[in-house]
Amino acid sequence: MADMEKNESMMIATSYFCSDTLNAFIFGHSPAFPTLADVVMLTGLEVATANDGGIFNCKTKYKVETRNIGGWSGYVQKYRQTGSVGQREHAIFLNMWLDKFILYGRSVGPTSVYLSAAERLANGNGFPLGRYLLGSVYHLLHQVAEKLLLSEPIGNLGGPWWFINMWLNAHMHKRLRWDFFTQQFPQDNTDDYELAEDESATRSPLKAKPS
């Protein structure tokens, strides 16, 4: 899945089918929208753990300097150390992982917005990160739909575009001629989904009859 190419044309075209009222893409065959099941299947992130509080505007244990340090490269240089990794270093790394790669902050640079979540993950506490990812996806789609409705340029909104790209590729792999069934997921295929020896890896999961 990591080798999947970013299909900007597909994402732009699909954005015009996004309904801010229904929180769904209104396609010709039916509405479609990302779900927690999609998050688990495509990322393996936790969604079932109870959430005992928010992650924004929370008091954090560690202080992280993010301003005037030269972007993410400066962030890495400042906090890079040798030797064993402590809880603080782990939280600082996860803060970058969340902001730069998962939830994709709008600033496109170091912040401490997700430091509270990073500390909880570093402590080994259960945390439903998958739910926050899905919430960020819908917030991003809301912003896009609002911009399109007002005929305004979308610009840099931040947000997990990568997940929308992955979700669209997964649901449109036949149209895109993308070999979906040879990709590696966070979890193996279930036992009741095994290919026969003479069966193609690109077959339809519903075993549709050839037209």
Secondary structure, 3 states (H helix, E strand, C coil): CCCCCCCHHHHHHHHCCEECCCCEEECCCCEECCCHHHHHHHHCCCCCCCCCCCCCCCCCCCCCCCCCCCHHHHHHHHHCCCCCCCHHHHHHHHHHHHHHHHCCCCCCCCCCCCHHHHHHHHCCCCCCHHHHHHHHHHHHHHHHHHHHHCCCCCCCCCCCHHHHHHHHHHHCCCCCCCCHHHCCCCCCCCCCCCCCCCCCCCCCCCCCCCC
